[in-house]
Structures are given as C-alpha cells and as structure tokens.
Amino acid sequence: AQSVAQPEDQVNVAEGNPLTVKCTYSVSGNPYLFWYVQYPNRGLQFLLKYITGDNLVKGSYGFEAEFNKSQTSFHLKKPSALVSDSALYFCAVRGAGSYQLTFGKGTKLSVIP
Amino acid sequence: SAVISQKPSRDICQRGTSLTIQCQVDSQVTMMFWYRQQPGQSLTLIATANQGSEATYESGFVIDKFPISRPNLTFSTLTVSNMSPEDSSIYLCSAGDNSGNTIYFGEGSWLTVV
C-alpha cells in the first residue's frame, strides 16, 4: 500500500521569506511524486513532479522540491514567498506498478504580508 | 498538458435524486479517474474509468451508487445516484497519458445535497 504524510495542517510564513511544505511517503519500489496546489473554490493545479533523475525538481510559479530517498521525503520549497502563494498544497505519490495517486491530507499555506 | 473541462461546475441537488457529471479532455488520454474531495478533506479515488469496459472501483465505492461511463478516449461521466447530504463534495475528474507521469485535474464539480 502507498501512503503520504503531510505533517503540518498549516504553515505560516512572512512574505519574502523562504517557505517549506513537508511531505513524506511510503510506496513499494521507485516512487513517482507530485505536488498540486488548490486555490479557494478551484480544482487542483499541477506544480511539479519527480519521476527520476536530479533530486531537485523545479516546477511552476518558482516552486521546487527536493527528493530524498533515504528520508523518503519530497518537501516543497520556494526561496521567497508571495501573498498569492496562499493556498492548499497536496503531495501525492504513486508506485511504478500503479497509475493511481494517493494524496496527503493537504497543508494550508498562509503568506502574511 | 491536457485541459480538462467538467460540467456542471456547481449544483444544488435534492435528496434522493441523481446527477451526472461530465468530463471532457481536449486530447486523447489513456487514463481517466474520478476523485471525491469531501469538505475540508483530501482527495479520495472513487474509480478508474476504463474505455469500453466497466470502471474499476476502489474499496468503499460501488457501481450502483457511482456508475461511470467512458465511451471514448476523451470523455467520461460520473453519476452520483440517490444522493444524500453525505454526498456533498467536490468531484474531480483527472486524466493522464499511458506513462502516468503527469496526471491533470479538472476544476471540479461542487455538489451540495439538500
């Protein structure tokens, strides 16, 4: 079985400061890892993914994520937060033998002006 | 990237009625899925919509309650049958290519059952 943990329900950060949203996963075999963002009253938007290759993955809107196999983590980061980054962020994983995504519970990011 | 359109975007439904949600993808895709997001919760997979055959349902979801069709590689429907207030959720369609390397989502259909 595959699972995702997002240990923080909410993350608050001041505008201009770096932000990190944490994610750890459990899956059989090599992981396929994803981050999505959900703005209020909207669907999910794809941010970035890790399939293979470089552990640091760059995505949309200046976000990046670092894959750490030994710690089974895939934390989302951004060097300088914007107020417009305030949203709900979901980490998701699938195993190599499955196309079905398992999502974390989500982390609400609030960027304070 | 694939653009996924869902209809209706929102609806208020009477208890005991059924509603069909449509999902249209702007390109042919191998994989299509339906998810449910209950208020304040994460996403839960309902089923995989298989083209030309019966959908594959996850534990806790049954065909009688959530019948799904997928007549071709760009279109799928999800029906929420005999609705109760507990069915008030966002229902999201998603799609991906055969690699499954990127899964895209529609904007969701926000259902409120009264």
Interface residues (C-beta under 8 A of the other chain):
Chain A: Y32 F34 Y36 N41 R42 G43 L44 Q45 F46 K49 I51 F90 R94 Y99 Q100 L101 T102 F103 G104 K105 G106
Chain B: S1 Q6 M31 F33 Q41 S42 L43 T44 L45 T48 I90 L92 S94 G96 G100 N101 T102 I103 Y104 F105 G106 E107 G108 W110
